[in-house]
């Protein structure tokens, strides 16, 4: 399966959470209640993008619905992001992704959404079909980097 590393498109300024320390980290939800609300920094040009990468990977309701078509058993934690100055809020969902080695993506029936630790940084990868489904729905702020995996067997043979 072909994969893409997911990031926020550099042309968008995603929401920036203020009170997340100790509750979220790069791996996801640590200790948050069922109905957790996070205040947002008032940043000029901020857009409620369909994905947020910092402090952890989270997705909008629309993106969650698309992900569930490909990963129906995936669990999510709902959080509410609130911009006090503009009096706007939006729900986001933190998926509970187990960390996987990139070799998992080379297997048949590989998951459509994968979290890996690469160079001491959490990276999120989406399979081509999931990416196409999101793009067809005009998701906002999704940046993509195509991933080229070197087959370990070919690498060992010197090819």
Long-range contacts (C-beta under 8 A, 24 or more apart in sequence): 1-105, 1-110, 1-127, 1-128, 2-127, 2-128, 2-146, 2-147, 3-105, 3-114, 3-125, 3-126, 3-127, 3-128, 3-147, 3-149, 4-125, 4-126, 4-128, 4-131, 4-144, 4-145, 4-146, 4-147, 5-123, 5-124, 5-125, 5-144, 5-145, 5-146, 5-147, 6-51, 6-53, 6-57, 6-124, 6-125, 6-126, 6-142, 6-143, 6-144, 7-53, 7-143, 7-144, 7-145, 8-49, 8-51, 8-52, 8-53, 8-141, 8-142, 8-143, 9-49, 9-141, 9-142, 9-143, 10-143, 12-47, 12-49, 12-140, 12-141, 13-43, 13-44, 13-45, 13-46, 13-47, 14-46, 14-47, 14-48, 14-49, 14-51, 14-52, 14-53, 14-54, 14-141, 15-40, 15-46, 15-48, 15-49, 15-52, 15-81, 15-83, 15-90, 16-40, 16-41, 16-43, 16-46, 16-54, 17-41, 17-55, 17-81, 20-55, 24-55, 24-56, 24-94, 25-55, 25-56, 26-55, 26-56, 26-121, 26-122, 27-56, 27-99, 27-115, 27-122, 28-56, 28-57, 28-77, 28-94, 28-95, 28-96, 28-97, 29-56, 29-77, 29-79, 29-94, 29-96, 32-77, 32-79, 34-78, 35-78, 35-80, 36-77, 36-78, 36-79, 36-80, 37-79, 37-80, 37-81, 37-82, 37-89, 38-79, 38-80, 38-81, 38-82, 39-82, 39-83, 39-84, 40-81, 40-82, 40-83, 40-84, 42-83, 42-84, 42-85, 42-86, 46-83, 47-140, 47-141, 48-81, 48-88, 48-90, 48-140, 49-140, 49-141, 49-142, 50-134, 50-139, 50-140, 50-141, 50-142, 51-139, 51-141, 51-142, 52-92, 53-124, 56-94, 56-122, 57-94, 57-95, 57-97, 57-115, 57-122, 57-124, 58-92, 58-93, 58-94, 58-95, 59-92, 59-93, 59-95, 60-90, 60-91, 60-92, 60-93, 60-139, 61-91, 61-92, 61-93, 62-137, 62-139, 63-134, 63-139, 64-93, 64-95, 66-130, 66-133, 66-134, 66-137, 66-139, 67-95, 67-112, 67-113, 67-130, 69-133, 70-112, 70-113, 70-127, 70-129, 70-130, 70-133, 71-111, 71-112, 71-113, 74-113, 97-124, 102-149, 103-152, 105-147, 105-149, 106-149, 106-151
